[in-house]
Structures are given as C-alpha cells and as structure tokens.
C-alpha cells in the first residue's frame, strides 16, 4: 500500500530526502507522495522512512493503493534497475 501525506503536514521537508525512490515532492500546500514510486521502503528499509522522520505523523498508508509486499518489491527493483 503506497503512503500518502495527510493535511497534518507542516511542509517541513524532513521526509523528502529520506525517500529511497524520490517519490516525495513539495506540493502546493503540503508535500505529496507519488503512489507509482512509493514502495513503503520495501527493498530499502525495514519501515517507511517518511513516517519515521515526520514530526507530525502526516504520512499514512493510502487505502486507495493496496499492494502486496511482492508488488512493492518488484516496483522497487524496477525503479532501481534490479
């Protein structure tokens, strides 16, 4: 399941450099996560780094993008040429 950044985001930018897939970018009023690039850090870390570093707990699982660990791993591999 890809993550999304909720309206609690304070636009601090702590999450953006932590994403191994460069899925996070600055939006109009908050940061946003591209679900086509989000792998919940599968393939790179044990847990989603954006959620770990966020001071206001804004990154949350996006129920609109439910995916298996295998799908997330395959996406990570494709994004990183593995």
C-alpha positions, -999 to 999 in steps of 0.1 A, spaced: 0 0 0 15 33 -10 17 60 16 1 95 13 7 126 32 -23 139 51 -34 175 58 -14 174 91 17 181 70 35 212 81 57 213 50 90 209 70 105 188 42 120 162 66 105 133 46 117 143 11 154 134 13 146 101 32 126 86 4 148 60 -15 126 62 -46 123 100 -48 85 96 -45 81 127 -23 79 162 -36 67 196 -25 31 203 -34 11 235 -33 5 234 4 19 201 16 44 175 5 29 147 -17 38 111 -25 37 97 -60 20 63 -55 36 50 -87 70 54 -70 61 46 -33 72 11 -21 67 18 16 105 15 16 103 -22 8 137 -31 -7 155 -3 10 145 -1 47 126 -21 73 99 6 77 87 36 58 113 63 64 89 92 57 67 81 86 97 76 109 110 111 104 78 131 102 74 153 133 35 154 130 28 118 118 14 130 84 24 101 62 -2 73 64 -10 42 44 -32 50 15 -62 26 14 -67 35 -23 -34 19 -32 -33 -15 -15 -5 -37 -28 13 -68 -16 49 -69 -4 58 -87 -36 44 -59 -58 62 -33 -37 95 -52 -40 90 -56 -78 84 -18 -81 115 -11 -61 135 -34 -83 122 -17 -114 128 18 -101 164 9 -92 173 -13 -123 175 -45 -104 
